[in-house]
């Protein structure tokens, strides 16, 4: 039996925090797989190593700017390397400098070196074997290829003790390829899946998942357990818990995730499971959150419900313009598509709407900007009488208008469109009514 532990950047930012990591790993012999992030911030004025490496790549032709960023990288790793005097940190840094300063390397490769060196250092400190993620994590067409990854992992002794860098693998051509930011969470899931771990522990600098962001609700309630589905909705809707793709490698092998605090390991944290095992009435609501900067594109056409293939025509135009659709609402004579503004910031939006209107022969198309999506996420919400009415009444009492409303067929979320500027206030109001 084995456990995979993923440690975030804050957990690996200093010698003292790495000591804590060592104590946690050694406290349970089942913790045989450790996934390392790049060092994060020791304090608010620091820059994360990943951001510094991005700066190095962006300034490859500007020696002064490059050196300024790399000095930050060196300082971060030298601080941690003090724990392992025998580790050749200066040789590693010298080699890394020359490699990314003078060699033709991709941005993915340069940015991945934070996790690479962090994992090598942690392996030396723990006395574990360093296992580079390029040995088994495979991408195809820019996406994780889980089948190929599992096949590659068969050549690795699953009974060993390893530290594995998070965030990257290799593509079909053998080049280093990274996940999107925060992707070390996904690496932890991949390791849990391919090596058959019984538990995935994700260690960070918070005590667990809260019903609302503590920065918005100072005394927000902590959630003891959430389901995979609830977590997916939370991650997508802006709750910074885990990377939104963390669960994908685990869907066919429901390995539980335990979110824990590196700096207060005695606290219970939050369990993330395939299906919640027990839900009391006061535990129905898992999260109240939201996202700003959305646009609603409303398409009106008489007798729309009789137009076979109409939706396909619409979505083909979105695909042509490479605009992802966040949510869709429909009525007899209209369709509403919600997109994040960032999806169309590089195109002529008015031109896109004109093309869309022409292609689908719509009576009217209108884009409504400056929308926020407020989300109430929880367990079987459609079965809980009065939740939607409570939310509407609470918002109405505080003069917050509801622009749209949608309840997921999965029964685990309610999404309400409101004005962008009202989001933080709305979260506070709805939390007070539903949680107290």
C-alpha positions in Angstrom: 0.0 0.0 0.0 1.3 3.4 -0.8 0.5 7.1 -0.6 1.5 9.9 -3.0 2.2 13.3 -1.4 2.2 16.4 -3.5 3.8 19.5 -1.9 3.0 23.0 -3.2 5.4 25.8 -3.7 4.9 27.4 -0.3 5.8 24.1 1.3 9.1 24.0 -0.5 10.0 27.7 -0.4 12.6 27.6 2.5 14.8 25.3 4.4 12.4 25.4 7.4 9.4 24.5 5.3 11.3 21.6 3.7 12.2 20.3 7.1 8.5 20.2 7.8 7.9 18.3 4.6 10.6 15.8 5.6 8.8 15.2 9.0 5.5 14.7 7.3 6.9 12.2 4.7 8.8 10.2 7.3 5.9 10.0 9.7 4.1 7.4 7.5 6.1 4.7 5.7 3.4 4.4 3.1 4.4 7.9 1.7 6.6 6.4 -1.0 5.8 8.8 -3.8 6.5 12.6 -3.4 5.6 15.1 -6.1 7.5 18.4 -5.8 6.4 21.9 -7.0 8.9 24.7 -7.8 9.6 26.8 -4.7 7.0 29.5 -4.1 7.1 32.7 -2.0 8.7 32.8 1.4 7.1 36.2 1.9 4.7 38.5 0.0 7.5 40.5 -1.7 9.2 37.4 -3.2 8.6 36.1 -6.7 7.8 32.5 -7.4 10.6 30.5 -9.0 8.3 29.7 -11.9 7.6 33.4 -12.5 11.4 34.1 -12.4 12.0 31.4 -15.0 9.3 32.8 -17.2 11.2 36.1 -16.9 14.4 34.4 -17.8 12.9 33.0 -21.0 11.2 36.3 -21.9 14.5 38.1 -21.5 16.9 35.7 -23.2 18.2 38.5 -25.4 18.6 41.0 -22.5 21.5 40.0 -20.3 20.8 42.3 -17.5 17.1 41.4 -17.2 17.9 37.7 -17.6 20.5 37.9 -14.8 18.2 39.7 -12.5 15.6 37.0 -12.8 18.2 34.2 -12.5 19.6 35.8 -9.3 16.2 35.2 -7.7 16.2 31.6 -8.9 19.7 31.1 -7.4 18.7 32.6 -4.0 15.6 30.4 -3.7 17.5 27.2 -4.3 20.6 28.1 -2.3 18.3 28.6 0.7 16.9 25.1 0.5 20.2 23.5 -0.4 21.6 24.6 3.0 19.8 21.5 4.3 21.9 19.2 2.1 25.6 20.3 2.2 26.6 17.5 -0.1 24.2 18.5 -2.8 26.1 20.1 -5.7 23.9 23.1 -5.9 26.4 25.5 -7.5 27.1 23.0 -10.3 23.4 22.5 -10.9 22.8 26.3 -11.0 25.8 26.9 -13.3 24.6 24.2 -15.7 21.0 25.5 -15.6 22.2 29.1 -16.3 24.2 28.0 -19.4 21.5 25.7 -20.6 18.7 28.3 -20.6 20.9 31.3 -21.4 22.8 30.0 -24.3 21.0 26.9 -25.6 18.0 26.7 -27.9 15.4 25.6 -25.4 11.6 25.9 -25.4 9.6 28.0 -22.9 8.1 24.8 -21.5 11.5 23.3 -20.8 12.8 26.5 -19.1 9.7 26.9 -16.9 9.8 23.2 -15.9 13.3 23.5 -14.4 11.9 24.9 -11.2 10.1 21.6 -10.4 13.1 19.6 -11.8 15.7 21.1 -9.4 13.2 21.3 -6.5 12.6 17.6 -6.8 16.3 16.7 -7.1 17.0 18.7 -3.9 14.1 17.1 -2.0 15.1 13.6 -3.1 18.6 14.2 -1.7 17.2 15.5 1.5 14.8 12.6 2.0 17.2 9.9 0.8 14.6 9.0 -1.9 15.4 8.3 -5.6 14.8 11.1 -8.0 12.4 10.0 -10.8 12.1 12.5 -13.6 8.6 12.9 -14.9 9.9 12.5 -18.4 10.4 8.8 -17.7 6.7 8.1 -17.9 4.3 11.1 -18.2 3.3 11.4 -21.9 1.4 14.1 -23.8 -0.3 13.7 -27.2 -1.5 16.8 -29.2 -0.9 18.9 -26.1 -3.0 16.8 -23.7 -2.1 14.2 -21.2 -2.0 10.7 -22.8 -3.0 8.6 -19.8 -2.9 5.3 -21.6 0.7 5.9 -22.9 1.7 7.2 -19.4 0.4 4.0 -17.7 2.3 1.9 -20.3 5.6 3.8 -19.7 5.2 3.5 -15.9 5.2 -0.3 -16.2 9.0 -0.2 -16.5 9.4 1.6 -13.1 9.7 -0.4 -9.9 6.5 0.5 -8.1 8.0 -0.6 -4.8 10.6 2.1 -4.7 10.6 5.5 -2.9 10.7 8.4 -5.3 10.6 12.2 -5.6 9.0 13.2 -8.9 8.9 16.8 -10.3 5.4 18.0 -10.9 4.0 20.1 -13.8 5.5 18.4 -16.8 6.2 15.3 -19.0 7.2 14.9 -22.6 5.2 15.1 -25.9 5.1 12.7 -28.8 8.4 14.1 -30.1 10.2 13.7 -26.8 10.2 17.4 -25.9 9.3 18.6 -22.4 5.7 19.7 -22.2 4.1 21.4 -19.2 0.6 21.3 -17.9 -1.0 24.7 -17.4 -0.1 26.6 -14.2 -0.8 24.7 -11.1 -0.3 21.4 -13.0 1.7 19.7 -10.3 -1.8 18.9 -8.8 -2.4 16.8 -12.0 1.0 15.1 -11.7 0.0 13.9 -8.2 -3.2 12.4 -9.6 -1.2 10.7 -12.5 1.3 9.2 -10.0 -1.6 7.9 -7.8 -3.3 6.3 -10.8 -0.3 4.7 -12.5 1.3 3.3 -9.3 -2.0 2.2 -7.7 -1.7 4.4 -4.6 -4.5 4.1 -2.0 -4.5 7.8 -1.2 -3.4 11.1 -2.8 -2.3 13.7 -0.2 -2.1 17.3 -1.5 -0.2 19.4 1.0 -0.5 23.2 0.8 -0.6 26.2 3.1 -4.3 26.1 3.9 -6.3 23.9 6.3 -8.7 22.6 3.7 -11.6 23.7 1.5 -13.9 26.4 2.8 -17.5 27.1 1.9 -16.4 30.6 0.8 -13.1 32.3 0.2 -11.8 33.3 3.7 -10.7 36.6 2.1 -14.4 37.3 1.4 -15.9 35.6 4.5 -13.4 36.0 7.3 -14.9 33.1 9.4 -16.0 30.8 6.6 -16.8 27.3 7.5 -14.4 24.5 6.5 -15.8 21.6 4.6 -14.8 18.1 5.8 -15.7 16.3 2.7 -16.6 17.1 -0.9 -17.3 14.9 -4.0 -15.3 14.8 -7.2 -18.2 16.5 -9.0 -18.4 19.3 -6.5 -14.7 19.9 -6.7 -14.8 20.1 -10.5 -17.5 22.7 -10.3 -15.7 24.6 -7.5 -12.4 24.7 -9.5 -14.1 25.8 -12.7 -16.1 28.5 -10.9 -13.1 30.2 -9.4 -12.5 28.6 -6.0 -8.7 28.2 -5.9 -8.6 24.7 -4.5 -6.9 22.3 -7.0 -6.2 22.5 -10.7 -9.5 21.9 -12.6 -8.0 18.9 -14.3 -6.7 17.2 -11.2 -9.5 14.6 -11.1 -9.3 13.5 -14.7 -6.7 10.7 -14.2 -8.7 9.4 -11.2 -12.2 9.1 -12.6 -11.9 5.4 -13.5 -10.0 4.6 -10.3 -11.7 6.6 -7.5 -8.6 7.3 -5.3 -9.5 9.8 -2.5 -7.6 13.0 -2.2 -6.8 14.5 1.2 -6.1 18.2 1.2 -3.8 19.1 4.2 -1.8 22.0 5.6 1.9 21.5 5.6 2.3 24.0 8.5 -0.5 22.5 10.6 -0.5 18.8 9.8 -2.5 17.9 12.8 -5.6 19.6 11.4 -8.2 17.4 9.7 -8.1 19.0 6.2 -10.7 18.2 3.6 -11.3 14.8 2.0 -12.2 14.7 -1.7 -14.0 11.5 -2.6 -15.9 10.0 -5.6 -19.1 10.3 -3.7 -19.8 11.8 -0.3 -20.4 9.1 2.3 -22.5 11.1 4.7 -24.3 14.4 4.3 -26.0 16.1 7.1 -28.4 19.0 6.4 -25.9 21.6 7.5 -23.3 20.1 5.1 -25.3 20.3 1.9 -23.6 23.5 0.7 -20.0 22.8 -0.3 -19.1 26.2 -1.7 -20.4 29.6 -2.6 -18.1 31.3 -5.1 -18.1 33.1 -8.4 -16.2 34.4 -11.4 -16.2 37.9 -13.0 -15.7 39.0 -16.6 -18.3 37.0 -18.4 -20.4 37.8 -21.5 -23.8 36.5 -22.4 -24.4 36.0 -26.1 -28.2 35.8 -26.7 -29.4 34.4 -30.0 -33.1 34.9 -30.8 -35.0 33.2 -33.6 -38.7 32.5 -33.9 -39.6 28.8 -33.8 -36.1 28.0 -32.7 -37.3 24.8 -31.1 -38.2 23.5 -34.6 -34.8 24.3 -36.2 -33.0 21.0 -36.5 -29.2 21.4 -36.4 -29.4 25.0 -35.2 -27.2 24.5 -32.2 -24.6 22.8 -34.3 -24.4 25.7 -36.7 -23.9 28.1 -33.7 -21.2 26.1 -32.0 -19.3 25.6 -35.3 -18.9 29.4 -35.5 -17.6 29.4 -31.9 -15.2 26.7 -32.8 -14.0 28.5 -35.9 -13.2 31.6 -33.7 -11.7 29.3 -31.0 -14.1 30.6 -28.3 -14.8 28.1 -25.5 -18.4 28.1 -24.2 -18.7 28.2 -20.4 -22.5 27.6 -20.0 -25.6 27.4 -22.2 -29.2 28.3 -21.4 -32.1 27.7 -23.8 -35.7 28.7 -24.3 -38.3 28.1 -27.1 -37.0 31.0 -29.2 -33.6 31.9 -27.8 -30.3 30.5 -26.8 -27.8 32.0 -24.4 -24.1 31.2 -24.5 -21.8 32.4 -21.6 -18.2 32.9 -22.4 -15.3 34.4 -20.5 -14.1 37.7 -21.9 -10.6 36.4 -22.1 -11.8 34.0 -24.7 -12.3 36.7 -27.3 -10.0 39.5 -26.3 -7.8 39.0 -29.4 -10.6 39.1 -32.0 -13.1 41.6 -33.3 -16.0 40.7 -31.1 -18.6 42.8 -33.0 -17.4 41.1 -36.2 -17.8 37.7 -34.6 -21.4 38.5 -33.6 -22.1 39.7 -37.2 -20.7 36.5 -38.7 -22.7 34.4 -36.2 -25.9 36.2 -37.0 -25.4 35.7 -40.7 -24.4 32.1 -40.5 -27.4 31.0 -38.4 -29.9 33.5 -39.9 -30.8 34.7 -36.4 -33.5 37.3 -35.9 -31.3 39.1 -33.3 -28.0 38.6 -31.6 -26.8 40.6 -28.6 -23.7 40.4 -26.4 -24.3 41.4 -22.7 -20.9 42.1 -21.1 -19.9 42.9 -17.5 -21.5 39.8 -16.0 -20.4 37.7 -13.1 -21.5 34.1 -12.4 -22.4 33.4 -8.8 -22.3 29.7 -8.0 -23.9 27.7 -5.2 -22.4 24.3 -5.2 -23.4 21.3 -3.0 -25.0 17.9 -2.6 -28.2 17.2 -4.6 -29.3 20.8 -4.5 -32.4 20.2 -6.6 -33.8 18.0 -3.8 -33.4 20.7 -1.1 -36.7 22.7 -1.2 -36.3 26.4 -0.9 -32.6 26.9 -1.6 -33.1 28.8 -4.9 -35.9 30.9 -3.4 -33.7 31.7 -0.4 -30.9 32.9 -2.8 -33.3 35.0 -4.9 -35.0 36.6 -1.9 -31.6 37.4 -0.3 -30.3 39.1 -3.5 -33.5 40.9 -4.0 -33.5 42.4 -0.4 -30.1 43.9 -1.2 -31.1 45.2 -4.6 -28.9 42.8 -6.6 -30.7 42.0 -9.9 -30.6 38.5 -11.3 -29.8 38.5 -15.0 -29.8 34.8 -15.6 -30.2 31.5 -13.6 -29.2 28.0 -14.4 -29.3 24.7 -12.4 -27.0 21.9 -13.5 -28.5 18.6 -14.5 -25.8 17.1 -12.2 -27.9 18.6 -9.3 -24.8 20.0 -7.7 -24.8 23.6 -8.7 -26.9 26.7 -9.2 -25.4 29.5 -11.3 -26.8 33.0 -11.3 -25.7 35.8 -13.6 -25.4 39.2 -11.9 -23.6 42.5 -12.5 -19.8 42.1 -12.3 -19.5 44.8 -9.6 -21.9 42.9 -7.3 -20.1 39.6 -7.0 -18.3 40.0 -3.7 -21.3 41.5 -2.0 -23.5 38.7 -3.4 -21.3 36.0 -2.0 -21.4 37.5 1.4 -25.2 37.8 1.3 -25.9 34.3 0.1 -23.4 32.8 2.6 -25.2 34.6 5.4 -28.5 33.2 4.3 -27.5 29.6 3.5 -24.7 29.0 6.0 -25.1 31.6 8.7 
